[in-house]
Amino acid sequence: AAVLLLPVLVVASDGPDAFQGGWHWEAAGLAVCEGLVSVSVSLLVLDWSRRHVVAHGCFEDALARSAYGAFVAQGPVLVLGALLLRPVEVPGDVKFLALATLGVMGSFACGWVAVRRTRRAGG
């Protein structure tokens, strides 16, 4: 629905400046479209991975148990990583790739530390 709504917004708008933000109905419509697309794509990826990624080994089980802890820890881990990378003199793209990679690994490491001593339900 959001993909069909976008051409209507473009045709009915007062020009491209109205999409830049501010109190314009075009900007609000674009924000609604972006929200719908981002949530829809997230659900699509989740459904696809649930159907097609079915590996169950020790490593995969550990990642699955650590997932909620990684979700909780991601904010502090990413902020700390960004602060640590701030004085490094490299382009922003390199910092982003390093922070994304190390942030995911650090978040799952924190989640694993939090759950490694807990018992599994029913086990």
C-alpha positions, 0 to 999 in steps of 0.5 A: 500500500505504501508503494502505491501511495508514494506516486500519489504523493508525488503527483499531488505535491507542491514540489520537491521542497515539501518532502524535505520536512516541516509541517507539510502533508507531503512530508507526513505522507512520506514519513508514513510510507517510510514507516510502513516499508521499513516495518514490512521489510523487517517482517519479510526478512524475519519470515524468510529467515524463519522458513529458510534458516534452520541450522541448529548446532551448538553455535546457533543455539548459543546465538539464539539464547543470547539474542534477547540479551544482545537486543538489550545490550545493543544501545550501550555497546554501540554508544561505547563503540562510537565514543571509542572510535571517535578519535580514530582518523579514518573515513566515516564509512570505515568507522561505520563498518567497524562499529556495525561489525564490532557492535553486533559481536559485542552485543551478542557477547554481552548477551551470551555472558548474561545467559551462559549460567542460566538453565534452559526452560524444561531442561 
